[in-house]
Amino acid sequence: MKIAYLFFAYRNPRLMKREIELLSSDDSAFFIHIDKKRDIRNFADLQGENVSFIDDRISVYWAEFSGVRATLRLMQRALNDSRCFEYLFLLSGSEYPIRSRRYIESFLEANRGSEFIRIIKVPAPGKPLSRVTTIRYESDKPVRRFASRALAKIGLAQRDYRMYLGCLEPYSGRTWWALTRRACEYILCFAEQNPQITRFFQDTFAPEEAFIHTILGNSEFLSKARGNLVYEDWSVGASHPAQINERHIVYFESREKVEDLSEGPSELLFARKFSDDRLDLLDRIDAMIERKGKNSEAPTAFSIRAHDERALPTI
């Protein structure tokens, strides 16, 4: 199983180094985009024959289309590689595996053809229709951005998404995914052939949670979509998931398989968010991975079906 890990990152070089070391094999490669606003020299220790950095970096801003642009560049770079990766796995640089490399590879092999991405039809809990009906300009258009925000407060920065999407229905989900090569090729081809869809999402809030999801949600890949593979704790009720701490580690250690039971079940292979500030937690994760590996329990092959957006397990 050849896997390309795509890092869409801006911090945590020491965490990323340990993650890459854990996931490295002859059949894996790592493609890294570092936010242009960050000093690339901080990531100089991320080296290896299977590690590649994106040269034409983008300044990335939260909840703007710049994140989608960076993701598409990573995707294109991996697909152009002669190694013909079977799965592309998007990560933020703040995750860490909670299963071994061999287990992750076996899991993808057992579920070959599944698309590990959360795709839900808008509107849905936490994904209001206003995300696509309200105009929100990017930071490189400061005057228009300020005006649109002011107008949005009084309900005037609105648009009819049907005029732009046509027969496409809007979908949303979480940013992180593991997609087959065929799905990624479809996304890039669709984006190239439908520039009006790209222009629409450029003026949309959090397009990294909707652009790819809308493309796949209106395609044959929807029937192959399952929840993603990354644990996140949203119980704090903030705009970002909680940082991983000792309490989460105990939760992971207490279960042979960490599952998202709300989806019936769906196993989780990574956890987010770790950081360079708590690398000590990784030692416990490594010990847990080794212990679980000795049990030699095979990954589960799940049936393919679309899923609704529901909360991940919290503790």
Backbone as a ProteinNet text record, in pm:
[ID]
protein_1_A
[PRIMARY]
MKIAYLFFAYRNPRLMKREIELLSSDDSAFFIHIDKKRDIRNFADLQGENVSFIDDRISVYWAEFSGVRATLRLMQRALNDSRCFEYLFLLSGSEYPIRSRRYIESFLEANRGSEFIRIIKVPAPGKPLSRVTTIRYESDKPVRRFASRALAKIGLAQRDYRMYLGCLEPYSGRTWWALTRRACEYILCFAEQNPQITRFFQDTFAPEEAFIHTILGNSEFLSKARGNLVYEDWSVGASHPAQINERHIVYFESREKVEDLSEGPSELLFARKFSDDRLDLLDRIDAMIERKGKNSEAPTAFSIRAHDERALPTI
[TERTIARY]
85.2	0	89.1	92.4	175.2	94	146.4	73.4	156.2	92.7	153.6	89.3	169.5	121.7	146.2	38.9	46.5	35.9	141.5	142.2	113.6	2.6	-40.9	-17.4	104.2	150	209.3	228.3	294.1	372.9	368.4	443.5	467.2	528	554.1	655	771.1	869.1	919.9	935.1	984.2	879.4	754.1	644.8	639.3	648	642.8	758.8	876.5	993.1	967.8	913.5	884.7	775.4	675	567.2	619.4	702.7	759.1	845	925	1008.1	922.3	808.9	721.3	650.8	618.4	538.8	623.5	753.5	838.3	852.3	849.9	876.6	912.9	946.1	977.1	855.6	735.4	612.4	542.9	609.8	548.1	635.6	570.7	642.5	569	640.9	587.5	608	498.1	501.1	454.4	534.7	513.8	498.1	388.6	370	375.1	470.2	482.2	432.4	342.9	288.7	402.5	385.5	490.1	523.6	432.2	457.4	555.4	584.4	674	814.2	913	1051.6	1076.3	1102.7	1119.7	1241.6	1335.5	1456.1	1423.4	1310.2	1270.2	1239	1221	1183.9	1299.2	1421.2	1536.6	1567.7	1524.6	1553.6	1461.9	1361.5	1272.3	1338.4	1414.8	1493.3	1474.7	1510.8	1504.4	1472.7	1503.3	1476.3	1328	1245.8	1101.6	1032	1108.2	1053.2	1075	966	973.5	895.9	952.8	885.5	830.3	714.2	656.8	733	792.9	875	790.6	685.4	601.7	497.5	544.3	458.1	358.2	249.8	141.8	129.6	100.5	64.9	-78	-93.6	-222.8	-288.8	-417.6	-495.7	-613.8	-645.2	-747.4	-881.5	-945.9	-1081.3	-1090.5	-978.4	-979.3	-933.8	-953.7	-926.9	-777.8	-692.1	-548.4	-515.4	-589.4	-568.1	-601.4	-706	-742.4	-634.4	-583.8	-478.6	-356.4	-317.5	-202.3	-229.8	-348.9	-385.8	-382.9	-434.5	-435.4	-294	-204.3	-65.4	0.4	-27.5	22.5	-31.5	-158.9	-224.1	-162.5	-144.1	-87.6	54.9	132.1	271.1	277.2	192.3	193.4	148.6	48.2	-1.6	98.8	182.5	283.4	403.4	413.6	526.7	519.6	634.4	639.3	604.3	594.6	568.8	422.3	333.6	192.7	128.4	114.6	55.8	-91.2	-132.6	-270.4	-363.5	-309.2	-385.5	-305.9	-375.5	-319.2	-385	-303.5	-351.2	-316.1	-416.6	-393.2	-385.9	-277	-254.4	-213.8	-227.6	-200.4	-64.1	6.6	131.3	112.2	-11.7	-36.9	-96.7	-96	-144.8	-28.1	-65.7	31.6	-44.4	16.2	-54	-81	-194.4	-222.7	-224.1	-186.8	-160.3	-29.9	27.7	156.4	144	259	261	204.8	245.5	198	46.8	-2.5	-146.6	-222.1	-173.8	-238.8	-240.2	-128.5	-121.8	-218.5	-224.5	-315.9	-461.3	-490.4	-626.2	-669.5	-584.6	-619.3	-630.5	-546.5	-553.8	-686.3	-727.1	-851.9	-973.3	-959.7	-1071.7	-1044.2	-967.1	-929	-1053.9	-1049.6	-1162.7	-1251.1	-1240.5	-1315.5	-1249.5	-1332.1	-1282.5	-1303.5	-1195.1	-1204.8	-1213.9	-1335.6	-1364.8	-1507.6	-1530	-1664	-1736.4	-1842.7	-1918.1	-2063.7	-2112	-2250.6	-2316	-2442.8	-2518.2	-2551.7	-2525.1	-2554.3	-2699.3	-2774.4	-2730	-2730	-2645.1	-2634.8	-2585.1	-2594.3	-2545	-2400.6	-2377.9	-2245.2	-2205.7	-2289.6	-2261.9	-2383.8	-2409.8	-2528.5	-2517.4	-2631.7	-2633.4	-2568.5	-2565.6	-2504.7	-2358.1	-2295	-2154	-2135.3	-2235.8	-2222.9	-2304.3	-2399.6	-2481.4	-2425.6	-2331.8	-2273	-2138	-2119.9	-1994.8	-1889.9	-1772.7	-1661.1	-1532.8	-1480.2	-1361.9	-1235.2	-1130.2	-1002.7	-925.6	-820.1	-741.2	-665.5	-643.2	-572.7	-665.1	-791.5	-886.9	-941.6	-855.4	-893.9	-1014.1	-1024.8	-1136.2	-1267.2	-1269.4	-1390.6	-1423.6	-1319.4	-1340.2	-1408	-1358.7	-1417.7	-1562.2	-1586.6	-1721.8	-1817.8	-1773	-1860.7	-1894.6	-1798.3	-1825.6	-1926.8	-1913.3	-2008.8	-2148.5	-2155.2	-2284.8	-2344.6	-2257.5	-2306.2	-2377.5	-2333.5	-2394.9	-2539.2	-2572.7	-2710.6	-2781	-2719.4	-2784.2	-2781.2	-2685.3	-2682.9	-2573.5	-2481.6	-2374.5	-2415.9	-2530.3	-2587.6	-2583.4	-2589.5	-2593.4	-2670.9	-2723.4	-2794.2	-2693.1	-2657.1	-2552.5	-2591.7	-2721.1	-2764.6	-2722	-2706.4	-2662.6	-2518.4	-2442.7	-2301.3	-2275.3	-2341.7	-2319	-2405.6	-2508.2	-2596.4	-2667.9	-2653.9	-2723	-2647	-2529.8	-2452.8	-2513.3	-2520.4	-2565.3	-2443.3	-2452.2	-2337.5	-2320.3	-2196.4	-2161.4	-2049.6	-2033.8	-1929.4	-1875.2	-1785.3	-1726.4	-1602.3	-1513.3	-1388.2	-1277.4	-1175.3	-1068.1	-986	-959.7	-859.3	-920.6	-846.2	-901.2	-790.4	-832.4	-745.5	-824.1	-777.8	-852.1	-772.5	-845.7	-780.7	-721	-628.9	-566.6	-672.4	-766.3	-869.7	-955.3	-989.2	-1068.9	-991.6	-862.8	-781	-766.5	-750	-743.1	-873.8	-984.8	-1115.5	-1128.4	-1083.9	-1093.3	-1015.9	-892.3	-810.6	-868.4	-918.2	-978	-1103.9	-1186.7	-1309.9	-1277.9	-1181.1	-1145.5	-1094.7	-1019.1	-966.5	-1076.4	-1171.8	-1277.6	-1393.3	-1397.6	-1508.3	-1454.3	-1387.1	-1325.9	-1428.1	-1553.8	-1655.7	-1684.2	-1668	-1687.9	-1575.4	-1453.1	-1339.8	-1360.1	-1403.6	-1425.4	-1532.2	-1636.5	-1741.6	-1684.4	-1605.8	-1554.3	-1442.4	-1383.9	-1284.1	-1345	-1473.9	-1543	-1636.1	-1593.3	-1674.4	-1598.1	-1667	-1603.5	-1567.8	-1446.8	-1397.3	-1413.5	-1363	-1379.1	-1304	-1202.5	-1132.5	-1224.3	-1339.5	-1438.3	-1556.4	-1543.2	-1658.1	-1620.8	-1508.3	-1473.2	-1459.6	-1368.1	-1348	-1470.8	-1536	-1654.5	-1769.2	-1785.2	-1891.5	-1860.9	-1734.5	-1696.8	-1725.7	-1680.2	-1700.7	-1845.8	-1913.4	-2052.3	-2146.8	-2108.3	-2189.2	-2132.3	-2066.1	-2003.4	-2030.5	-1981.9	-1994.4	-1918.9	-1825.1	-1743.9	-1821.6	-1935.3	-2015.4	-2054.6	-2089.1	-2132.8	-2017.9	-1894.5	-1778.3	-1719.6	-1782.2	-1726.5	-1759.8	-1662.2	-1678.9	-1623.4	-1642.9	-1585.6	-1433.9	-1371.8	-1226.2	-1162.3	-1030.2	-955.4	-884.8	-919	-847.6	-937.5	-892.2	-964.1	-943.1	-1053.2	-1048.7	-1150.4	-1113.9	-1202.6	-1259.4	-1387	-1453.7	-1541.3	-1521.6	-1609.6	-1592.7	-1482.3	-1460.3	-1548.3	-1609	-1701.4	-1635.7	-1507.4	-1436.3	-1430.8	-1363.7	-1351.1	-1239.6	-1165.5	-1058.3	-1074.4	-1029.4	-1037.8	-943.5	-970.5	-887.7	-749.9	-650.7	-517.4	-519.5	-445.2	-434.4	-356.6	-407.7	-340.3	-342.4	-299.8	-292.1	-426.6	-532.7	-666.7	-700.6	-661.6	-685.6	-600.6	-475.5	-387.8	-446.5	-498.3	-562.3	-678.4	-754.8	-867.3	-818.9	-712.8	-659.5	-604.8	-536.4	-474.7	-578.9	-696.4	-797.5	-874.3	-851.9	-925.4	-829.3	-859.4	-776	-788.9	-913.4	-937.5	-1013.4	-961.3	-1031.7	-1129.6	-1257.8	-1360.4	-1452.6	-1505.2	-1609.6	-1742.3	-1796.7	-1916.7	-2038.5	-2035.5	-2149.2	-2164.3	-2059.6	-2066.3	-2070.9	-2072.3	-2121.2	-2058.2	-1934.2	-1829	-1727.9	-1641.3	-1535.3	-1407.7	-1303.3	-1180.5	-1100.3	-1035.5	-955.2	-808.1	-724.9	-585.3	-487.2	-533.7	-451.2	-528.6	-457.1	-521.4	-465.3	-548.4	-513.3	-585.6	-516.4	-396.4	-287.9	-169.4	-47.6	31.2	143.3	228.3	369.6	462.5	601.3	615.3	516.1	523.1	503.6	446.8	420.5	466.8	593.4	645.7	653.8	649.3	651.6	532.6	421.4	302.8	326.8	416.8	442.6	509.7	588.2	651.8	546.1	441.6	333.6	257.5	237.7	170.7	254.5	386.4	473.8	467.3	467.7	459.6	325.5	218.7	86.5	81	137.1	138.4	211.2	324.9	401.5	321.6	255.8	177.3	62.8	-9.2	-121.8	-74.9	46.4	99.3	124.3	155.7	180.6	52.6	-60.5	-187.9	-225.8	-168.7	-185.3	-330.4	-417.2	-555.9	-565.2	-626	-629.2	-725.4	-695.7	-789.6	-921.8	-1026.9	-1160.1	-1186.7	-1247.4	-1293.7	-1438.6	-1464.6	-1598	-1672.5	-1804	-1885.6	-1883.9	-1895.6	-1889.9	-2029.1	-2043.3	-2169.9	-2144.1	-2232.1	-2218.2	-2259.8	-2205.2	-2231.3	-2281.2	-2357	-2399.3	-2295	-2295.6	-2204.6	-2255.6	-2173	-2203.7	-2076.9	-2092	-1977	-1887.5	-1756.2	-1661.5	-1668.9	-1623.2	-1630	-1548.8	-1603.6	-1533.3	-1516	-1427.2	-1399.9	-1395.3
-118.5	0	124	196.6	315.8	437.5	508.2	619.9	746.8	854.4	987.3	1067	1109	1193.1	1339.1	1416.6	1557.1	1642.5	1712.6	1797.4	1942.3	1992	2130.2	2198.7	2253.1	2284.2	2424.3	2466.1	2594.2	2594.7	2486.3	2479.1	2332.6	2309.5	2175.7	2094.1	2150.7	2072.5	1948.9	1954.4	1837.1	1726.5	1765.3	1667.9	1602	1683.5	1629.9	1534.6	1567.1	1480.4	1341.9	1337.8	1208.8	1133.8	1204.7	1140.2	1080.6	1155.2	1105.5	982.7	985	868.6	746.2	765.9	653.9	596.6	681	639.2	601	625.5	603.9	456.6	431.4	298.4	316.1	205.2	212.1	253.2	236.6	265.4	393.7	475.3	600.3	718.5	833.5	958	1072.2	1182.9	1295.7	1423.5	1489.3	1613.9	1724.5	1828.8	1927.2	2067.3	2132.6	2275.2	2350.2	2442.5	2526.2	2666	2716.7	2850.7	2948.8	3025.4	3118	3222.6	3248.8	3346.8	3293.9	3164.6	3101.9	3083.8	3083.7	3065.5	2918.3	2886.9	2748.7	2684.3	2766.6	2711.5	2637.7	2668.5	2597.2	2450.9	2415.7	2278.7	2205.2	2257	2201.8	2058.1	2015.7	1878.1	1774.4	1819	1724.2	1686.2	1578.2	1537.6	1389.5	1351.5	1211.3	1198.7	1083.3	1060.9	1064.5	1038.2	1036.5	1161.9	1269.1	1395.4	1504.3	1571.7	1677.6	1799.1	1917	2041.5	2108.2	2170.4	2248.9	2381.4	2410.2	2530.9	2657.7	2652.2	2771.1	2781.2	2819.8	2824	2940	2924.2	3021.8	3072.7	3200.2	3253.4	3208.9	3131.6	3070.7	3147.7	3175.8	3245	3157.5	3160.4	3072.3	3094.3	2982.2	2981	3055.4	3062.5	3126.5	3027.5	3064.2	2973.5	2945.2	3024.5	2999.2	2858.1	2809.6	2673.5	2569.5	2594.6	2503.5	2504.7	2622.3	2631.7	2550	2562.8	2486.5	2336.3	2296.3	2154.2	2100.5	2176.1	2131.2	2119.5	2207.3	2197.4	2072	2041.2	1917.1	1796.2	1799.2	1689.2	1669.6	1779.4	1771	1718.5	1764.8	1720.1	1569.8	1520.1	1376.6	1294.9	1342.5	1267.9	1268	1369.9	1376.6	1287.5	1238	1154.6	1019.3	968.8	843.4	720.8	737	620.8	577.6	651.7	614.1	573.1	668.6	642.4	605.2	508.6	459.8	541.2	595	682.1	808.8	920.8	1047.5	1083.6	1120	1141.8	1284.2	1370.7	1510	1524.7	1587.3	1609	1754.5	1799.9	1940.1	1962.5	1856.1	1871.1	1875.8	1859.5	1853.9	1718.7	1622	1487.2	1397.5	1281.4	1175.8	1044.2	941.3	812.7	751.8	683.2	605.7	455.6	420.6	282.9	281.2	164.6	152.8	177.6	202	219.7	97.1	-20.4	-142.8	-159	-122	-133.2	-37.3	86.2	184.9	136.1	81.7	29.1	-87.2	-176	-290.5	-245.6	-141.8	-88.2	-35.9	41.5	94.6	-17.8	-118.5	-232.8	-306.8	-327	-398.4	-320	-187.4	-102.6	-31.9	-95.9	-38.3	4.9	128	181	274.9	269.7	363.3	501	604.6	741.6	787.6	814	848.3	999.9	1047.3	1189	1203.3	1298	1322.2	1416.1	1369.7	1449.4	1455.6	1577.2	1594.7	1703.5	1687.3	1784	1906.2	2022.1	2148.7	2188.5	2237.2	2266.1	2142.3	2150.4	2043.2	2106.7	2035.7	2091.8	2140	2265.3	2323.6	2366.1	2335.9	2370.5	2441.1	2565.9	2637	2674.7	2694.1	2734.1	2871.2	2953	3085.5	3079.5	2965.3	2953.1	2966.9	2928.2	2939.1	3054.8	3105.5	3216.2	3353.6	3358.5	3485.1	3506.1	3619.9	3652.4	3690	3630.8	3662.1	3666	3784.9	3800.7	3763.1	3730.8	3691.3	3813.2	3784.1	3890	3975.4	3925.1	4005.4	4106.2	4111.1	4212	4285.8	4363.6	4418.9	4512.1	4597.2	4692.3	4617	4526.2	4448.7	4358	4306.1	4218.7	4296.9	4418.3	4499.8	4534.3	4573.2	4611.1	4493.3	4374.9	4257.1	4217.1	4230.2	4196	4292.2	4419.5	4518.1	4490.8	4458.8	4430.4	4300	4203.1	4074.1	4090.9	4186.2	4207.8	4254.2	4317.2	4361.6	4280.4	4165.2	4071.4	4108.1	4191.5	4236.7	4172.3	4099	4034.4	3892.6	3882	3751.5	3722.8	3597	3553.1	3422.9	3396.1	3270.9	3171	3072.7	2979.5	2902.8	2889	2814.2	2883	3014.5	3088.4	3053.3	3004.5	2974.4	2824.2	2747	2602.1	2526.8	2592.1	2524.5	2408.6	2290.9	2172.6	2106.7	2158.6	2099.4	2136.5	2039.8	2064.5	2091.1	2186.5	2213	2105.4	2065	1968.8	2026.2	1970.1	2016.3	1898.1	1927.3	1822.7	1874.2	1782.1	1821.5	1831.9	1910.3	1939.3	1816.8	1729.5	1623.4	1497.8	1429.7	1315.2	1220.6	1101.7	1006.2	959.8	997.1	973.7	886.4	810.5	729.1	817.6	760.1	833.1	877.3	789.3	819.9	938.3	945.8	1058	1189.1	1185.6	1306.6	1352.5	1258.2	1295	1359.3	1306.7	1363.4	1505.9	1531.3	1665.4	1767.2	1733.6	1826.6	1850.3	1745.2	1758	1844.5	1820.7	1898.1	2045.6	2074.8	2213.4	2284.3	2213.9	2274.3	2299.8	2209.7	2221.9	2310.1	2345.4	2425.9	2544.5	2638.5	2750.6	2836.8	2836.3	2916.8	2863.5	2732.8	2674.5	2719.4	2720.9	2769.5	2914.8	2997.4	3139.6	3157	3075.2	3083.5	3056.8	2950.6	2913.9	3005.5	3083.2	3180.9	3287.7	3310.9	3412.3	3348.5	3234.5	3157.3	3134.5	3136.1	3108.8	2961.2	2933.5	2796.7	2705.1	2744.6	2660	2527.9	2520	2392.9	2285.7	2327.1	2232.9	2216	2264.5	2258	2235.7	2287.5	2282.3	2138.5	2062.8	1923.5	1840.1	1871	1795.2	1812.1	1934.1	1957.7	1886.3	1886.5	1815.9	1666.9	1606.3	1462.3	1428.9	1519.2	1494.7	1488.7	1549.1	1546.6	1450.7	1347.9	1251.6	1109.4	1014.6	874	841.1	926.9	899.3	915.9	982.7	999.9	864.6	769.3	638.1	559.2	603.4	534.4	607.2	717.7	801	746.9	752.4	716.6	829.3	823.9	924.3	924.7	1035	1039.3	958.5	956.8	865.2	935.3	1060.4	1141.4	1175	1140.1	1176.1	1323.6	1394.8	1532.5	1546.5	1620.3	1642.8	1784.3	1792	1921	1954.5	1884.3	1903.7	2039.6	2108.1	2238	2346.8	2320.7	2415.9	2535.9	2528.6	2638.8	2618.5	2712.6	2701.8	2607.4	2554.5	2458.6	2341.7	2222	2109.2	2126.9	2055	2062.8	2002.5	2053.9	1995.7	1858.4	1765.5	1633.4	1643.6	1577.4	1576.8	1435.6	1423.9	1292.7	1220.9	1297	1238.2	1165.7	1226	1161.2	1035.1	1042.6	925.9	806.6	831.4	724.8	664.8	750.3	704.1	613.4	654.5	572.8	440	445.6	325	223.7	270.4	182.3	102.3	129.6	63.5	0.6	-120.3	-183.5	-108.5	-69.5	12.4	137.3	253.3	378.3	398.5	397.3	399.3	519.8	563.1	665.5	590.8	559.2	476.4	545.8	679.6	750.7	722	663.4	636.7	488	410.2	279.1	147.6	119.7	207.2	242	336.3	373.6	390.4	316.2	320.6	447.1	500.4	621.3	583.8	633.6	591.9	699.7	824.2	937.4	1016.8	1100.9	1193.3	1333.6	1432.7	1573.2	1652.5	1743.7	1813.5	1789	1750.9	1749.3	1875.5	1896.7	2010.9	1984.9	2068.4	2057.6	2083.8	2146	2178.1	2056.9	1947.6	1828.7	1702.8	1701	1583	1463.1	1486.9	1375.7	1283.5	1338.3	1255.4	1151.2	1182.8	1089.8	962.6	971.8	851.5	752.2	801.6	713.2	656	737.4	688.4	578.7	599.9	499	367.9	376.9	255.2	186	263.4	206.4	136.6	200.1	141.4	7.5	3.4	-121.2	-229.7	-193.5	-291.9	-345.4	-256.5	-301.1	-385	-354.1	-431.3	-576	-602	-739.5	-822.2	-754.9	-827.6	-879	-816.4	-862.6	-873.8	-786.4	-787.3	-719.5	-786.3	-734.9	-617.1	-522.8	-413.1	-465.8	-390.9	-429.1	-375.1	-458	-412.3	-368.2	-240.3	-185.2	-179.1	-188.9	-168.4	-20.4	9.7	147.8	206.6	319.5	391.6	536.6	624.3	765.3	785.2	890.7	915.3	1055.9	1072.9	1205	1261	1395.7	1459.9	1440.5	1378.6	1364.1	1387.9	1414.4	1448.2	1326.8	1349.2	1244.7	1214.6	1098.6	1066.7	1164.9	1209.8	1300.3	1232.3	1284.7	1219.3	1323.3
0	0	0	-110.8	-121.1	-77.1	22.3	83.7	74.5	31.2	32.6	145.4	241.5	350	313.3	311.1	272.7	398.6	432.1	551.4	511.9	561.2	541.6	676	696.4	831.5	841	967	992.4	1122.8	1198.2	1323.2	1358.8	1477.1	1531.6	1450.3	1416.6	1339.2	1411.9	1545.1	1619.3	1623.1	1638.2	1632.9	1495.6	1390.8	1255.5	1229.3	1281.2	1261.7	1321.3	1440.6	1503.5	1428.4	1381.3	1306.9	1177.1	1106.6	980.7	1005.3	1111.9	1144.3	1172.7	1238.9	1272.8	1150.1	1054.6	938.2	816.6	821.8	704.9	668.7	538	483.6	336.4	271.5	129	46.4	102.5	27.7	72.6	154.8	198.5	160.9	144.4	115.2	181.2	200.9	275.4	194.1	164.9	90	184.5	196.4	302.8	246.2	284.2	255.3	387.9	399.6	517.8	482.1	563.5	544.4	512.8	406.4	361.8	467.5	559.3	665.1	769.5	765	862.2	804.9	891.9	852	820.9	694.8	651.8	718.4	766.2	829.3	958.7	1018.5	1139.9	1114.8	987.7	951.1	880.8	898.6	827.4	867	985.4	1029.8	965.6	892.5	823.3	691.1	694.5	579.3	551.7	429.4	390	243.4	187.4	45.2	13.5	114.8	92.4	145.3	170.5	220.8	116.4	76.8	-23.9	24.1	4.5	39	-86.8	-73	-181.7	-189.2	-304.4	-319	-329.8	-411.1	-432.1	-320.4	-202.6	-84.7	-90.7	-15.5	-9.7	133.3	148.9	279.7	309.6	414.9	447.4	560.9	543.8	644.8	685	814.2	868.9	799.5	762.8	705.7	574	498.2	367.4	259.7	133.8	23.3	5.6	68.2	60.4	109.1	207.8	255.1	149.6	72	-36.4	-144.2	-177.2	-278.1	-237.6	-111.5	-63.8	-70.4	-33.6	-37.6	-179.9	-274.5	-413.9	-469.5	-426.9	-470.7	-415.5	-290.8	-233.2	-308.8	-335.7	-406.5	-545.1	-616.8	-751.4	-747.5	-650.8	-638.9	-614.6	-526.9	-497.1	-617.6	-688.9	-804.6	-919.2	-926.6	-1032.8	-1004.6	-883.6	-844.6	-915.4	-953.6	-1029.9	-946.9	-814.8	-729.4	-728	-787.7	-804	-670	-582.8	-451.5	-465.1	-382.9	-387.7	-299	-189.1	-100.1	-72.3	-64.6	-21.1	110.7	209.1	345.5	386.4	403.9	440.9	593	639.9	781.8	805.5	929.8	961.1	1025.6	1060.4	1132.9	1283.3	1329.4	1473.8	1514.5	1423.2	1454.5	1496.8	1547.3	1573.1	1564.6	1504.3	1492.7	1629.2	1638.7	1759.6	1728.7	1605.6	1565.9	1487	1470	1402.8	1252.7	1191.2	1045.7	975.4	1017.8	953	970.2	1085.9	1108.6	1017.5	1004.7	917.6	773.4	728	591.9	573.4	672.1	663.7	666.1	744.2	749.8	613	548.8	416.8	313.7	327.2	236	254.9	381.1	410	363.1	356.5	316.1	184.4	100	-29.2	-106.6	-158.4	-233.8	-154.2	-21.3	62.1	58.1	71.6	81.3	225	294.6	435.7	451.4	436	444.9	494.7	582.7	634.5	537.4	476.3	379.2	425.1	450.3	493	408.8	384.3	304.7	389.8	334.9	403.7	376.4	479	615.8	703.4	809.1	907.4	1037.4	1149.2	1274.8	1263.4	1295.2	1284.5	1145.6	1046.7	907.4	848.7	889	841.3	694.7	632.1	491.3	471.7	577.1	566.8	529.6	551.6	512.2	362	285.1	139.6	82.2	157.8	106.4	143.9	240.5	282.7	214.9	152.4	85.5	189.5	178.1	269.1	187	163.8	80.7	156.8	80.5	139	189.4	266.1	328.5	227.7	106.2	5.8	-62.2	-16.9	-64.8	58	126.6	257.5	253.6	151.3	144.5	124.4	27.2	0.4	117.9	185	301	413.4	441.3	546.2	513.2	386.9	346.4	355.3	311.7	314.2	457.2	549.6	689	749.8	715.4	766.5	712.2	581.8	520.5	573.3	604.7	655.1	787.9	869	999.5	988.7	876.3	856.9	748.2	713.7	622.9	476.8	434.3	295	210.6	273.2	196.5	158.7	95.5	64.6	-85	-119.5	-259.4	-267.1	-383.6	-409.2	-465	-384.7	-427.7	-553.8	-579.7	-698	-827.2	-822.2	-941	-976.2	-879.7	-900.4	-910.4	-825.7	-823.4	-922	-975.7	-1069.8	-1004	-1060	-1007.6	-893	-858.7	-749.6	-615	-525.9	-390	-302	-207.6	-121.1	-14.3	6.8	110.4	196	313.9	403.6	483.7	578.2	659.8	728.3	766.2	829.6	726.3	758.7	663.1	628.3	725.2	709.5	649.5	563.3	492	447.2	404.1	334.2	212.3	93.3	-29.9	-125.9	-206.7	-308.4	-416.4	-489.2	-600.9	-702	-728	-827.8	-783.8	-655.5	-606	-617.7	-586.2	-595.7	-740.1	-830.9	-972.6	-1017.5	-968.2	-1002.8	-950.8	-827.9	-768.5	-852.1	-888.4	-965.3	-1104.3	-1165.7	-1298.8	-1293.2	-1192.2	-1177.1	-1155.4	-1068.6	-1039.7	-1164.9	-1245.7	-1368.8	-1470.2	-1478.9	-1579.6	-1534.3	-1407.6	-1354.4	-1273	-1339.2	-1264.9	-1192.3	-1237.3	-1168.9	-1029.2	-1009.4	-876.6	-783.7	-837.5	-758.1	-718.9	-812.5	-782.7	-675.2	-679.4	-578.1	-438.5	-423.6	-292.1	-244.9	-333.6	-292.3	-201.7	-215.7	-135.7	-33.3	20	113.9	243.8	356.2	484.8	496.1	541.2	566.8	445.3	328.2	208.7	217.6	307.1	323.5	381.2	434.3	487	391.5	267.7	176.7	31.1	-14.4	-157	-206.4	-147.2	-186.8	-155.1	-44.9	-3.7	-102.6	-154.2	-252.4	-383.1	-424.1	-547.1	-533.9	-425.6	-407.3	-373.9	-302.7	-264.8	-382.2	-492.7	-614.3	-718.3	-670	-760.2	-712.7	-786.4	-749	-621	-581.8	-464.4	-333.7	-338.2	-217.6	-157.8	-241.8	-192.4	-130.4	-153.6	-99.3	21.8	59.8	166.1	303.9	391.2	530.5	615	743.7	831.2	822.2	862.6	854	966.7	968.9	1054.4	1168.7	1193.8	1292	1410.5	1530.5	1652.3	1682.9	1711.9	1759.1	1872.3	1974.7	2088.1	2079.3	2039.9	2024.7	2145.6	2255.3	2370.1	2436.9	2409.3	2473.2	2413.4	2298.9	2239.1	2176	2143.2	2079.9	1929	1859.6	1714.4	1673.9	1772	1747.1	1845.3	1807.2	1899.7	2017.7	2124.2	2244	2219.1	2291.4	2286.9	2354.9	2297.8	2358.3	2489.4	2594.3	2724	2782.7	2907.1	2970.7	2973.4	2989.5	2995	2864.6	2752.1	2623.2	2607.8	2655.5	2643.1	2718.6	2838	2915.2	2836.9	2770.4	2688.9	2575.8	2506.6	2397.4	2449.6	2564.1	2620.5	2666.3	2703.8	2761.3	2656.9	2529.6	2422.1	2322.8	2282.8	2180.8	2048.9	2017	1898.3	1941.7	1903.2	1930.4	1815.9	1848.9	1745.4	1760.3	1648.5	1647	1641.1	1756.4	1762.3	1703.9	1692.8	1635.5	1488.1	1427	1284.1	1254.6	1357.3	1344.5	1323.5	1372.8	1422.3	1312.8	1338.4	1245.1	1325.7	1291.3	1369.5	1339.6	1442.4	1431	1444.5	1353.7	1346.2	1388.1	1393.9	1435.3	1539.9	1613.6	1706.3	1683.3	1705.8	1689	1799	1876.6	1840.1	1944.4	1894.1	1972.3	1938.4	2010.5	1978.9	2027.2	1983	2027	2176.8	2238.1	2380.4	2470.7	2417.7	2499.5	2427.2	2388.7	2320.9	2414.4	2546.1	2640.9	2622.8	2573.5	2550.7	2442.1	2349.2	2239.3	2288.6	2395.9	2450.3	2497.7	2560.7	2605	2486	2383	2262.4	2197.2	2187	2125.9	2202.7	2335.9	2417.8	2397	2385.4	2361.7	2225.7	2124.3	1990.3	1990.9	2060.3	2067.7	2139.3	2248.2	2322.6	2238.4	2171.4	2089.5	1971.3	1921.2	1809.4	1845.3	1971.2	2014.4	2019.1	2028.9	2030.2	1892.3	1788.5	1649.4	1606.1	1653.7	1608.9	1472	1376.4	1239.5	1228	1138	1112.7	1059	1083.5	1038.6	898.9	815.4	684.2	698.5	676.6	695.3	562.9	570.5	451	416.7	288.5	241.1	241.1	309.5	306	342	299.6	334.3	478.7	542.7	682.9	705.2	809.3	853	948.7	960.9	1055	1196.9	1279.5	1420.4	1499.4	1624.1	1706.6	1725.4	1721.7	1753.6	1902.9	1945.5	2088.1	2169.4	2280.1	2369.4	2504.5	2585.2	2713.8	2823.9
[MASK]
+++++++++++++++++++++++++++++++++++++++++++++++++++++++++++++++++++++++++++++++++++++++++++++++++++++++++++++++++++++++++++++++++++++++++++++++++++++++++++++++++++++++++++++++++++++++++++++++++++++++++++++++++++++++++++++++++++++++++++++++++++++++++++++++++++++++++++++++++++++++++++++++++++++++++++++++++++++++++++

